[in-house]
Amino acid sequence: MKIGLIAMSGVRVYNQKLIDMGVTLPQFVNRGQVIAQLPSLALLILAAATPGDVEVEYVEVADVKTCDPKQTSYDLVALTSYTAMAYEMYDLADRFRAAGTPVVIGGLHASFAAEEAKQHCDAVCVGEGETLWPAIVEDFTRGGVAGLKPFYREAAPGTYDLADSPMPRFEHLLGRRYNRITVQTVRGCPLDCEFCGASKLYGPKYRRKPLEKVIAEIRRIKELWGDNAFFELADDNSFANRHWAREFLTGIQDLDLRWFTETDISIADDDELLRLLAKSGCRQILIGLESVSPSSLDGIDRANWKLKRLNQYADSIKKIQSHGVTVNGCFIVGNDGDDKGVFEALRDFIEKSELLEAQVTILTPFPGTQLLRRLQADGRLLYDRIWDKCTLFDLVFQPKQMTPDELVDGHTWLMTQIYNKEQYTRRKRHYVNIMKELALPWYQSESASLELFQ
């Protein structure tokens, strides 16, 4: 038996002004391109969870027109996708079924749009694949498509023990070009932000993978790709647990790594962790700051945690970067507390804080989020079908204190202010000066052009 594990890759932005400007604004779509080019770690885990007597093939599809189901020889295919590519995933699933190949759909989007996904497949995997995929394969092996249940759901969502997680089949990525390879160390985030779907899928419990497993995965990647591999932790909040953070950073500091992750601003409170970050080879951390407006942060997370930290944002950023680890500050425009003044306020804050990189996106109601439910209840969605416009750079709802055009045009203007060559060069120069003062060992052997962040 042969199974095709297919990931939809790439995201298409609809805002033509941003597309046109992306050619001339350094770093404008850098993070978006990185995300779109990341391999599907979930499918590599499914490959590892597949019985050894079943052949699996890992495939990435950026354009459904390039994939002809009639030219494949799969007995079963499993599809997963970002929300923005969901309609194209459904189209491909329909074509596979029309060609006689049964289809399973899973992943974050399908887990929150299961009834919708079921219209295009034979079975939907709702939740974490490690617990569900073996049962799907067994049912199909025994009974073919007739043996598949319409939905496979976890008995206790958010409780899977990462100590049982198999080694991902990283060898399936050989021969492909990636600027980063992903490793996951934890699942879950205690902040439970209104716009975040991952925290709903993984639950509020913060689960960590045993250090020895993480190190084994890192060593496997280095074995396959050598010392030039750049790692991205596929975590929502890597260091929410300080004990784990120390254990992890101490455990990897001698592995000669270059890596990136996401965490929250509270890491600035811990000098020891900041020293360990730099020493372990962390080049950058992405932090969801969301806004610099108190009215916009009010209610954005369960305990108003980010609102309570707002006055410390600028000092915390400077402190983190003073250790040689840059901050990619993420902001959202279009929150209910935002008016037309939000764009100048963000520009001024980014300049003042000296963030090396800033990612400014438009508020996006992904499936499964409290935000989507609220906007639906208020009748504020602009389209009946929104998934293809959930790109983070396109608007799909009626803002509260602006017209749609005012929000889109304001966001476009802000892009010109923070992503132009002059501003980015200024931020790069500031960071290079920090690195010269610190004289970290790896800085001497890497380019100060900061291309290592791309």
Secondary structure as UniProt FT lines:
FT   STRAND          2..8
FT   HELIX           16..21
FT   TURN            22..24
FT   TURN            26..27
FT   HELIX           30..37
FT   HELIX           41..49
FT   TURN            52..53
FT   STRAND          55..61
FT   HELIX           64..66
FT   HELIX           69..71
FT   STRAND          76..80
FT   HELIX           83..85
FT   HELIX           86..98
FT   TURN            99..100
FT   STRAND          103..106
FT   HELIX           108..112
FT   HELIX           114..118
FT   TURN            119..120
FT   STRAND          123..126
FT   HELIX           129..143
FT   HELIX           144..147
FT   STRAND          151..153
FT   TURN            157..158
FT   HELIX           162..164
FT   HELIX           170..173
FT   TURN            174..175
FT   STRAND          181..183
FT   STRAND          186..187
FT   TURN            190..191
FT   TURN            194..195
FT   HELIX           198..202
FT   STRAND          207..208
FT   HELIX           211..225
FT   HELIX           226..228
FT   STRAND          231..233
FT   TURN            238..239
FT   HELIX           242..252
FT   TURN            253..254
FT   STRAND          259..263
FT   HELIX           265..269
FT   HELIX           271..280
FT   STRAND          282..290
FT   HELIX           294..297
FT   TURN            298..299
FT   TURN            302..303
FT   HELIX           305..309
FT   HELIX           310..312
FT   HELIX           313..321
FT   TURN            322..324
FT   STRAND          326..333
FT   TURN            336..337
FT   TURN            340..341
FT   HELIX           342..353
FT   STRAND          357..362
FT   TURN            367..368
FT   HELIX           370..377
FT   TURN            378..379
FT   HELIX           387..389
FT   HELIX           404..418
FT   HELIX           421..438
FT   HELIX           441..445
FT   TURN            448..449
FT   HELIX           451..453
//
